[in-house]
Amino acid sequence: MIGAALMLNGTWKEAGVWNMEQFDPDPFMDMLNEHGLPWHVLECEASPFTK
């Protein structure tokens, strides 16, 4: 629903064929918060097992 709304209001409008991953994600993430699907960025320390 949010992706469709962004297309209809012109936020995600480009000529040609595009995947939604190619558009700016910020408007999508902002609308997630508005529609009851809050998200947060959690920064974690690197695992001692990763290089």
N, C-alpha and C positions, 0 to 999 in steps of 0.2 A: 504494500500500500504506500509506503513512504517513497519508494523509487518511482512509482507512478505519479505521485503528487509532485515530485521534483521535476519530472518530465512535463507535466501539465502546466506547472507555473513557470516553466522556461529556465529553471536553474540548471537542469541537465539537458541542454539542447545544442547539438552539434550536427553538422551535415555528415551524412554517411551512416555507417553501421558502427556502433560502439558497444563495448561491454560495460556494465555498470562500474566495474573495477577501474576503468579508465577515467572516470569523472572524479572531481574533488569530493573526498569523503566527508568533509566537515559539515556541509548542510544535512547530509544523511544522519550523521551522528548526533547533531543538534536536535533533529526531529525525533530520534529515538528517545531522547530525554523528555521531550514534550509529550510523547505518547505513552509514557509509563514504562519505558524499557531503559532505565538508567544504566550508565556504564562509567567506569573509572579506569584510569591508567595506573597500574601498580608496577612500580619499578622494583625489581628483585636483584639481589646480589648474584653474581655469577656463581654457578655451581663449581666446586673444586674438581669435578669430573669433566668439565668442558675446557677446551683448549683456547 
